[in-house]
Amino acid sequence: MSRRLCLVTGASAGIGAAFARVYAANDWDVALTARRGDRLEALAQDLTAAHGVEALTIAADLADPAAPAAIVERIHASGRDIDGLVNNAGYGLRGAFTSTAWEEQARFLQIMLQAPTELCHRVLPGMRARGFGRIINIASVMGHMNATAGSTLYGPVKHFLVRLAEGLHMENKPHGVHVTAVSPGFTLSEFHDVNGMREKVSSSLPSWAWQTADQVAKQGYAACEAGAAIRVTGALNKLAVGVNKLMPDPIGRAMVAKQASRFRDSS
């Protein structure tokens, strides 16, 4: 195969589907994985028709600890190497830490932290050996901010993904591998539909505060190609992160808490 292949997790909708479209438009073949196989097949057909690329589909649930290894093995069994990886799969877990069962928290950590870390570990040796690779961790503006009550694990996990990308960037750039943490803010996707917060966040934020998934994907792709370790997408989000860094922690916590209280469950 003359084209490189990029594995995109959570590719059935939103930012994941947008990244799949961007990679295909830039002449990459893609391997798409998510739980909803029917959506993956529809997207794969669209990408092949629009760009002439090969689009593999793998229906899998990253909540299963065996899924990362199985996905990588499935791609290798098809005769392909993994030259790019977009760790996008994720969601938000509503409520306070003790208001949800530990099983829900454990599932969240498996999908949001364990799986992307394992996928990085599994694909990096081949990338380094071939002298080329691209990895994008979809983080969040919340990964750069002070913690807040509610959705307690979300910010810390996203912070981890930022720092993981930063460390892997330094380790692997000399080997031709670019690793980038892409941190969007509020994005028009299914994210808030899935966690049941669509109405609340939509009524709490002006339209200009939102980015589209396509905007995030295009900026993220460009950042990774340029070899940036971290990219916060959108001017407003860059400003928010920059201001937060300059504030003493007590002030930063108070401001983040005030914003979060506008659309947080009281639990």
N, C-alpha and C positions, 0 to 999 in steps of 0.2 A: 504494500500500500504506500502511495506517495504522500498522502496526507497524514498529519499527526492526529491523535485522538485525545479528546478531553472527556473525562468523567465528570458529570454534574449530578450532585445529589439533590433531592427535593426538586426535581426537574419538571414536575407535572403542572406547575403553575407559578405565578409571581416572579420573584427575582431569579429563581432557578431556571424557569422556562426562558426568561429574558437572556440569561447568560448563554443558554444553549443556542438561542437565535444569533447572538453576537458571535460566538465561536464559529458556528456554521457559516455565517456571512463572511468570516475571515478565512474560509477554506479549511476549517478543521472538521474532521469527522467527530461524532459525539457518541458517548455512551450515557444514556439517560436512566436514572434510577429514582424511584419513589414507590409509595405503596399502591398508587392507582394506575394499574397497568393500562387501562383503556385510554387514559389521558396521555400516557407516555407514547402509546402507539399512534394516536392522532397527531401529536407533536412531531414524532419521528417522520411520519408521512409528509407533513407540511415542510419540514426542513429538507428532506430529500427532494421534494418537488421544487422547492424554491432555490436550492443551492447545489443540488447534485451530490450531496455528501452522503456518506454512510451513517446511519443513525441506529445504534443498537439500543434495545430497551431491556431493562432488568427490573421487574417488579420485586421490591424487597422492602422490609421494614427494619430501619436501623435501630429500633428498640431491641431487636434480637442481637445479642452479643456475637453471634456467628455471622451476621450479615456482612460486615466489612470484608472479611476474608473471602466469603462466598462471591461477593460482587467482583473483587479483583480476580479471583480464579476463573470466574465466568468469562471475563474479558480476555484473559490470557489464553483460555481454551479456544476462543474464537480466532486466535492467531494474531492478536493485537497487543501492542505495548500501550501503556498509559503515559502519555506525554504531558497531559494537563489534568488538573483536579480542581473542581470548585466545590468546596465544602459549604453547601448552602442549606441543607435540610435543617429545619428547626421550627420552633413554635414558642408561644408564651404560655406559662402556667399561671393561671389566675389565683389570687388569694394569698393570704399570709402563710408563712412557712408551716405553722402548726395546724392550719385549717385544712390541709390536704394530707392524704395518706402517704407514708414513706414510699410505697410502691410507685406512686405518681412522681415523686421527686427522683427516685432511682431511675425511672424510665426517662425522665427529662435529662438527667446527667448522662445516661447512655447515648441518647440521640445527639445531644448538644455538645458534649465534651469528649466522651470516650470514643465514639465512632469517628469523628473528624481527626482526632489525634492518631488513631490506629490507621486510618486511610493514609495520612501523611507518611507514617512509618513504613507502610507497605509499598508505597509507590516511589519513595525517594531513592532507594538503592538503584533501581533501574534508570531513573532520570539522571542520577550522577554518573552511572556507567556510560550512558549515551551522550553525556555532555549537554543535555537540554531538558528543561522541564519548567512547568508553570503551575503554581499552586495558589489558589485564592481561598482564604478563610472569610466567609461572610460574618463579620462581627456586627457592631452596632455603635452608634453614638453613646449608648449607655455603657459601653465598655470603657469609655474615657471619662465618665462622670462619677461623682460621688454616689454611694449606694443609697437606695431608698427602700422604704417599707413596701411590702407587696411585691409579687413576682420576684421573690427574694434572691433566687439563684440566677436570674437572667443576666443582670449586670456583671456579676462575678464571672460567669461562664464566658460572656463576650469579652471581658477583660483578658481572661486566659487565652482566648483565641487570638487576640491582638498580640499579646506577648509571645505566644507560640510562634506566630508568623514572623515576628521581629527576630527571634532567636534563630529560626530556621533560615530566614533570609541571610543572616550573617554567616551561617555555616555553609550554605549551599550556593550562594551567588558566584563564588570562584569556580564552581563546577558547571556553570551555565544554567543554573536553576533559579528562577525568580519566585519568591514567596511573598505574598502581599495580603495584609489584612484590610478588607474593604468595610468601612463603617458607614452605613447609611443611617439616616434618621427615619422620620415617618415616611413610609413608602406605600403607594397605592397598590395593594396586593391582597391576597386572601388572608394574610397574617391575622388581622384583627377580626375577620369573619370567623376564623377557626376558634379563637379564644373568646368569642362572644362580646368583644369590646368595640365593634364597628360604630354603633350609634353614639356611644359615649365619646370616643376619641374624635369622631367626625364633627360632633357638635362643639367640641372643646378647642379645636384648632382651625385657623383660617386656611383656605385652599392653597395660598402661596407657601404654606409651611410643608407641603407634601412634595415628594418626588415621585416620578413614575419608575416602575421596575426597569424599563428600558434605559432610562437615564442612569440609574445606578449601575446597570450591567455595562454600558458603554464606558463610563468613567472608570469602573473597576478593571475592565479589560485593558484599557489604555495604561492604567497605573501599573499593572503587572507586567505588561510588555516593556514599560519604561524602567522596570526594576525598582519600583518604589516599595518600601517595606510596609508602609501604612498609608492608606488613603481614606480620608473622610470625604464623603461625597456631598456636594451641594454647598453653596456659599454660606447659607444660614447655619448649617450644621458645623462647618469649619469655625465660624464665629463663636458658636455656643461652646465648642470644645476648647477653643483658645481662651475664651473668657473664664471658663471653669478652671483651667489650669492656673490662672493667675490669682484665684481666690483662695483665702485660707479655708481649710476644710470645714470649719463650722458654718461659714457663710455659704459655701458650696452645697453642703448638705441641706441647709435651710431652703435654698433656692430650688434645688432638685425636688425636695419634698413638696414644696408648694406647687410646682408644676405637676408632679405626679398625682397629687391629691385631686386634681381636676377631673381625672378619669379613672381613679383607682376604686376598687371595691372596698367597702369598709368591713374588713374581716380580720 
